[in-house]
Amino acid sequence: MLKHRGFPGRLAGTDFQFTIRRSNAKGITPITVRERYADRRPADRRADAGFMAALWEHFGEEPFERGNLDAGRISWLFGREVIAAEDPFDAESYEAMLVINISRARASFPDVFDQ
């Protein structure tokens, strides 16, 4: 499992996790599409924006390996702002390649890209 050095482990001042420390011996948590409803808590929205900002700062437009990025946090963005960069896509692989869908990410998180 690739560890993304320099990537924040969590959203500062919260328990919202961005990375995992080690691979899961019981099985890899798959990346899924999670629906973000309009009534999500503000803290959850900040975590999504913080994670997107970290992805953008760390990887930019380039495809990146899932590695030690938290599957749960990716899943909140997957299928919209973060998409598979390979076909076929293995949602249960630490080597799975992802990429930021820049147009969708700019629309969803304008504050992240207007800095």
SVG drawing of the C-alpha trace seen along z (x, -y; Angstrom):
<svg xmlns="http://www.w3.org/2000/svg" viewBox="-32 -33 38 44">
<polyline fill="none" stroke="black" stroke-width="0.4" points="0.0,0.0 1.4,-3.3 1.6,-5.9 1.1,-9.4 3.8,-11.4 2.8,-14.9 -1.0,-14.3 -2.9,-15.4 -4.1,-12.5 -7.3,-14.2 -9.1,-17.5 -7.4,-19.8 -9.2,-20.1 -11.6,-17.2 -11.8,-13.4 -12.6,-13.4 -10.0,-10.9 -8.3,-11.3 -5.8,-8.5 -5.4,-5.1 -2.3,-3.9 -2.0,-0.4 -3.7,2.0 -6.7,4.0 -5.8,7.7 -9.5,8.7 -10.0,7.2 -9.8,3.9 -12.7,1.5 -14.2,1.0 -14.8,-2.5 -18.5,-3.1 -20.7,-6.0 -22.2,-7.7 -25.1,-10.1 -24.5,-13.5 -27.9,-14.9 -28.6,-18.7 -29.3,-18.3 -25.8,-17.1 -24.2,-18.6 -21.9,-21.6 -19.0,-19.7 -19.4,-16.9 -19.4,-19.5 -16.2,-21.1 -14.6,-17.6 -15.6,-17.0 -14.1,-20.5 -11.0,-19.9 -10.4,-16.5 -11.0,-17.9 -8.5,-20.7 -5.9,-18.2 -6.4,-16.1 -6.1,-19.1 -3.0,-20.4 -1.3,-17.0 -2.2,-15.6 -3.7,-18.4 -4.8,-17.2 -2.7,-14.0 -4.1,-10.5 -3.2,-9.1 -3.1,-5.8 -5.6,-5.2 -2.9,-4.0 -3.5,-4.9 -6.4,-7.4 -9.5,-6.5 -12.1,-4.7 -14.9,-6.2 -13.8,-9.7 -13.1,-9.0 -16.6,-7.5 -18.3,-10.8 -16.7,-12.2 -16.5,-9.1 -18.4,-9.1 -18.7,-12.9 -15.6,-14.9 -13.3,-11.9 -13.6,-9.3 -11.8,-6.1 -8.7,-6.7 -8.6,-3.2 -11.0,-0.7 -11.7,1.8 -11.7,0.2 -11.0,2.3 -12.8,0.7 -11.1,3.0 -7.5,2.4 -5.0,0.1 -3.4,-0.3 -6.6,-1.6 -6.0,-4.7 -8.2,-7.8 -8.4,-11.3 -10.1,-14.5 -13.0,-15.4 -12.0,-19.1 -15.1,-20.6 -17.4,-18.8 -15.1,-19.5 -15.0,-23.3 -18.8,-23.4 -19.1,-21.5 -16.2,-23.2 -15.7,-26.6 -13.8,-27.9 -11.2,-25.2 -10.3,-26.2 -10.7,-30.0 -7.8,-30.4"/>
</svg>
